[in-house]
Structure formats: C-alpha cells, structure tokens
Amino acid sequence: MNKFMKHIPIWRVVSAAGLQDNRSLEEKTSRPIQEVQQQNLEESAKGIVTDYFNAIIKEGDAGGVTPLVAFSLGKVDISDSANIKVSVDLKYKDDNMELPSVDYSVVRVDDKYQVQKQVCIFDAIPGSPTKGTASCSKIFIEHENGLMTVPGRK
C-alpha cells in the first residue's frame, strides 16, 4: 500500500479479561430495533456511530495502523429507515491532511441496527488528480494477517 493512502481498518476487540470476544465491533455497538424505533431515529443512528468510533479510538494503534484520535458527525439521512446514512469526519494521529467526510450506513441486521462494515481509502498522493478524495467499499477481503483488499484495486 502506498504510504500516502490510508485505510479504515476492521477492528477486533479483546475483552478486559484478555479473552477474545468473537462478536464484531459492529455487533458490539449495535442497538435493538425496538429501542431505536422508540427513540428519535436520527439521534439513535448518531449514537450507534458514536459508540462505533469511540470503540475504534479506544483500541488506539492495535492492529499496527495509524490510530484514529477524533471524529465528528455531520448530516444524517433517515429517508430509508433500513439504511440510515451518517456523515463522519475522521482525524488520525500525526496526520495533518484534512480528510473528506465519509458516509457510514447504519443498517438493520436481524433484530438490531448496526454500522455496516466498509473499507475507505483516502488519496493523499502528491500530484494525484484525485488527491483529497475518499473511495469506500462495502465489498472487501480481510486476510488472516489483518490486511484488507478491495477487489479491483491495487
């Protein structure tokens, strides 16, 4: 991977007892549909995304990637209650580049709402015609060594 490209990784969370928790981060930060429907849909979606990114920040540099240190939420699109879009601005440690906002989906999975996994690549290559843009994909391959590839990308 080019040193000027950044990936948002998929995180594995280890419990305080040191035992592997096999639930995904998305599952851990999910909320029951009934709870979400009883509250304001927009605020619930923001809460789910906030919990998700706070968990990523808590992990720090686990996984050997540049740690996420801050995030802020932007607009929320609740026009499709089965696929709510939340715009997120991300800030990584020791990164002075201003990254574009990225939309994350909060989707229904079984009886819960959760963030849908995706991989985002931010172009920071000097002279690139797409510098300052983000490319996100919900279709990716996670390898045993923790690296991820997006089909069709080098």
C-alpha positions in Angstrom: 0.0 0.0 0.0 1.3 3.4 -0.9 2.4 5.4 2.2 0.1 8.2 1.2 -3.0 6.1 1.3 -5.0 5.4 4.5 -7.3 2.6 5.2 -10.0 2.5 7.9 -9.5 -1.0 9.4 -11.8 -3.5 10.7 -11.1 -3.9 14.4 -11.0 -6.9 16.7 -11.8 -6.1 20.3 -10.4 -8.0 23.2 -12.2 -8.0 26.5 -10.7 -6.8 29.7 -10.1 -10.3 30.8 -7.9 -10.9 27.8 -10.3 -13.3 26.2 -11.2 -12.9 22.5 -14.7 -11.7 22.1 -15.9 -13.2 18.7 -18.5 -10.6 18.1 -17.6 -8.0 15.6 -17.3 -4.3 16.6 -20.4 -3.7 14.6 -22.3 -6.2 16.7 -20.9 -4.9 20.0 -22.0 -1.3 19.2 -25.4 -2.3 17.8 -28.8 -1.4 19.3 -32.0 -3.4 19.3 -34.5 -2.3 16.6 -37.2 -1.9 19.3 -35.1 0.6 21.2 -34.2 2.6 18.1 -37.8 2.7 17.0 -38.9 4.0 20.4 -36.5 6.9 20.2 -35.6 9.5 17.6 -34.2 7.6 14.6 -31.6 10.3 13.7 -30.4 10.5 17.3 -30.2 6.7 17.6 -28.2 6.4 14.4 -25.8 9.1 15.7 -25.5 7.2 19.0 -24.7 3.9 17.2 -22.0 5.6 15.0 -20.6 7.4 18.0 -20.3 4.2 20.0 -18.6 2.5 17.0 -15.9 5.2 16.5 -15.3 5.6 20.3 -14.6 1.9 20.4 -12.1 2.3 17.5 -10.4 5.2 19.3 -10.2 3.2 22.5 -8.2 0.5 20.6 -5.5 3.0 19.7 -2.9 1.6 17.4 -3.9 -2.1 17.9 -3.5 -3.8 14.5 -0.5 -1.7 13.6 -2.3 1.1 11.8 -2.3 4.9 12.4 -4.8 5.4 15.3 -7.9 7.3 14.9 -7.9 10.1 17.5 -11.0 12.1 16.8 -14.2 12.1 14.8 -17.2 14.3 14.3 -20.6 13.6 12.9 -22.3 15.6 10.2 -25.5 15.2 8.4 -27.8 12.3 8.8 -30.1 10.9 6.1 -33.1 8.9 7.6 -35.1 8.8 4.3 -34.6 5.0 4.3 -35.0 3.6 7.8 -33.4 0.3 6.8 -30.2 2.1 5.6 -29.5 5.3 7.5 -26.5 7.4 6.3 -24.4 9.3 8.8 -21.6 11.6 7.5 -18.4 11.3 9.5 -15.2 13.4 9.6 -12.1 11.5 10.8 -8.8 12.7 12.3 -5.8 10.3 12.6 -2.7 10.7 14.9 0.1 12.6 13.3 -1.9 13.3 10.2 -2.2 16.9 9.0 -4.2 16.2 5.9 -7.8 17.3 6.0 -9.8 14.2 5.1 -13.1 14.4 3.3 -16.3 13.4 5.1 -17.3 9.8 4.6 -20.8 8.4 4.8 -21.4 5.4 7.0 -24.5 3.3 6.9 -26.5 2.2 9.9 -28.4 -0.9 8.7 -30.9 -3.4 10.1 -29.2 -6.8 10.8 -31.6 -9.4 12.3 -33.2 -7.6 15.3 -30.6 -4.8 15.6 -29.3 -1.7 14.0 -25.5 -1.5 13.4 -22.8 0.2 11.4 -22.2 -1.6 8.2 -18.5 -2.5 7.7 -16.6 -0.7 4.9 -13.1 0.0 3.9 -12.2 3.6 3.0 -9.1 4.6 1.1 -8.1 8.3 1.3 -5.9 9.5 -1.6 -3.1 11.7 -0.3 -0.7 11.0 -3.2 1.1 14.3 -4.1 0.1 15.3 -7.7 -2.7 12.8 -7.9 -5.8 14.1 -9.8 -7.9 12.5 -7.0 -5.9 13.8 -4.1 -8.1 14.7 -1.2 -10.8 12.2 -2.1 -12.1 9.0 -0.4 -13.1 5.8 -2.0 -15.2 3.4 0.2 -16.3 -0.1 -0.5 -18.5 -2.5 1.5 -17.1 -5.3 -0.6 -13.6 -6.3 0.6 -11.5 -9.3 1.6 -10.0 -9.5 5.1 -6.8 -11.6 5.2 -5.5 -13.6 8.1 -2.7 -11.1 8.6 -5.2 -8.3 9.1 -4.7 -6.7 5.8 -7.7 -5.9 3.6 -8.0 -5.8 -0.2 -10.8 -4.3 -2.3 -11.5 -6.3 -5.4 -10.4 -4.3 -8.5 -7.9 -2.1 -6.5 -4.2 -2.4 -6.4 
